[in-house]
Amino acid sequence: MKIEEIEYTGHIYVTINNDIEIRLLGREVPNSLRGQIHLVPEKDQWIELPRSLTEEEKDKRTLNWIEESLIKVEKM
């Protein structure tokens, strides 16, 4: 995903029941998050999404999650 010309990478895992996607930021995150994501509360370090959502909706929620994570890091 790109936010303001900065590319974010990550990993997507699927639960064994194939009903939930878990999305995490990759290790190669921009300087604004590098070395700081562990400071974000644990419950906010990933996002869980129902697999029943459209890809567009999952991407929209992922984008919002990344933006919220950036705000939390900036406030620290």
C-alpha positions as CSV (number, residue, x, y, z in Angstrom):
1,M,0.0,0.0,0.0
2,K,1.1,3.6,-0.6
3,I,0.3,6.4,1.7
4,E,1.6,9.8,0.6
5,E,4.1,8.2,-1.8
6,I,5.5,5.9,1.0
7,E,5.2,2.2,0.3
8,Y,4.2,-0.1,3.2
9,T,4.6,-3.8,3.0
10,G,3.3,-6.5,5.2
11,H,2.2,-10.1,5.7
12,I,-1.2,-11.6,5.5
13,Y,-2.0,-14.8,7.5
14,V,-5.3,-16.7,7.4
15,T,-6.7,-18.6,10.4
16,I,-7.0,-22.3,10.2
17,N,-10.8,-22.0,9.8
18,N,-10.2,-19.7,6.8
19,D,-12.5,-17.1,8.2
20,I,-10.2,-14.3,9.4
21,E,-7.2,-12.6,7.8
22,I,-4.5,-11.2,10.0
23,R,-2.5,-8.4,8.5
24,L,0.8,-7.2,9.9
25,L,3.3,-4.6,8.8
26,G,6.5,-6.0,7.3
27,R,9.9,-5.4,8.8
28,E,10.8,-3.0,6.0
29,V,8.6,-0.1,7.1
30,P,9.4,3.6,6.6
31,N,11.5,5.5,9.1
32,S,8.4,6.9,10.7
33,L,7.6,3.4,12.1
34,R,10.9,1.6,12.0
35,G,12.0,0.6,15.5
36,Q,8.8,2.1,17.0
37,I,5.9,-0.3,16.1
38,H,6.6,-2.3,19.2
39,L,5.7,0.9,21.2
40,V,2.2,0.8,19.8
41,P,-0.2,-1.2,22.1
42,E,0.0,-4.9,21.2
43,K,-3.7,-5.1,20.2
44,D,-3.0,-2.4,17.6
45,Q,0.1,-4.0,16.0
46,W,-2.0,-6.0,13.6
47,I,-5.5,-6.0,12.1
48,E,-8.0,-8.9,11.9
49,L,-10.4,-8.8,9.0
50,P,-13.3,-11.2,8.1
51,R,-12.5,-13.0,4.9
52,S,-16.0,-12.3,3.8
53,L,-15.2,-8.7,3.2
54,T,-14.3,-7.6,-0.4
55,E,-10.7,-6.9,-1.1
56,E,-11.5,-3.3,-1.5
57,E,-13.0,-3.1,2.0
58,K,-10.1,-5.0,3.5
59,D,-7.6,-2.6,1.8
60,K,-9.6,0.4,3.0
61,R,-9.6,-0.9,6.6
62,T,-5.9,-1.8,6.4
63,L,-5.1,1.7,5.1
64,N,-7.1,3.2,8.1
65,W,-5.2,0.9,10.5
66,I,-1.8,2.0,9.1
67,E,-2.7,5.7,9.4
68,E,-3.9,5.2,13.0
69,S,-0.7,3.4,13.8
70,L,1.3,6.3,12.4
71,I,-0.7,8.8,14.5
72,K,0.0,6.7,17.7
73,V,3.7,6.5,16.9
74,E,3.9,10.3,16.3
75,K,2.3,11.0,19.7
76,M,4.9,8.9,21.5
